Amino acid sequence: MRGFSIDFSESVTIGEPRLLIIASYEMRVAVEPLSPSSSRLTISIVYELPRSGFWRIVGLVLVRSYSRSCLRRMCRDTQRVLEVTSTVRA
């Protein structure tokens, strides 16, 4: 089994975040080895909608597409890093 390191960096906001589509969120990432040459990457986002009326409605309308876009980008970026890492180590 080959090992690799992944750097998941996140900016941390002190105090109440000022997000428009979602109020707060938690990202979860899990890498599960399936065989010596493959792994399963699981990424999820748990979020709360904004509390105020207007932004809550905007959040209800946009949150699914926004979340999917974020998850797709995270998967694509992780795949690129892993492909480069496996090419370098091969």
C-alpha angles and dihedrals in degrees: 000000000000121000127214137176125232123195112214105186123187131179111233121214117208110220127004113350116234100221122152106201097036132023100214135345146191123210121208125197127184129175114196119189111228100174137341090279104035142048137182117238116204119188125176139170123212111194146170124221120238114272099224118090102241097042091042089058091046088049092051090053098044108026098090095051091041092051093047090050092051093047093047091050092048092049093047093048092047091049090052092051092048093048091051091046093050091046092051093048096043 
